Amino acid sequence: MKRTILSALTVLVASAAIAPIAAAAEPASFNIQSARLEELDSRTKNSVHKLRIDHLNNQSKAIEDIQATRLEALDARTKAVDNVQAARLEALDARTKNSVHKLRIEHLNNQTKAIDSIQEARLDSLDARTKSVVR
C-alpha cells in the first residue's frame, strides 16, 4: 500500500512538473485554430444578430401595414355609417316636412270649411231677416 501511494505521489509530482513545459511546447497551430474558431463564432453571432434584427424589422413593418389597412377599413366603415345616417336624416326630414305640410293643408281646409259655414249661417240669417222685412 505504501508503494501504491508513493507511486501515485510520484506521478502527481512528475505531471505537475511537466505540465508547464508541455503547455509551452504546445504547437502554434492550435492557438491559430482557436483564434479562427473565436472569429468564426463572433461572425456567426453577428450574422444571427443581424438576421434577428431584420426579422424584427420586417415584423414591425408588417404590423404597421396591417394597422394601416385596419385604419383604412375603419375609416371606410365610418364613412359608410355617416353616409347611411345622413341619408336616414334626409329621409326623416323629408317625411317630417311632408307630414307638417299635410297638417297645414288639413288645418287650412278646416278653417276654410269653418269660414264657409259661418258665411252660410250669416247669409241664411240675412236672408231670413230680409224675408221678414219684406212681408
C-alpha positions, 0 to 999 in steps of 0.5 A: 500500500505504501508503494501504491501511494508513493507511486501515485505521489510520484506521478502527481509530482512528475505531471505537475512538473511537466505540465508547464513545459508541455503547455509551452511546447504546445504547437502554434497551430492550435492557438491559430485554430482557436483564434479562427474558431473565436472569429468564426463564432463572433461572425456567426453571432453577428450574422444571427444578430443581424438576421434577428434584427431584420426579422424584427424589422420586417415584423414591425413593418408588417404590423404597421401595414396591417394597422394601416389597412385596419385604419383604412377599413375603419375609416371606410366603415365610418364613412359608410355609417355617416353616409347611411345616417345622413341619408336616414336624416334626409329621409326623416326630414323629408317625411317630417316636412311632408307630414307638417305640410299635410297638417297645414293643408288639413288645418287650412281646409278646416278653417276654410270649411269653418269660414264657409259655414259661418258665411252660410249661417250669416247669409241664411240669417240675412236672408231670413231677416230680409224675408221678414222685412219684406212681408 
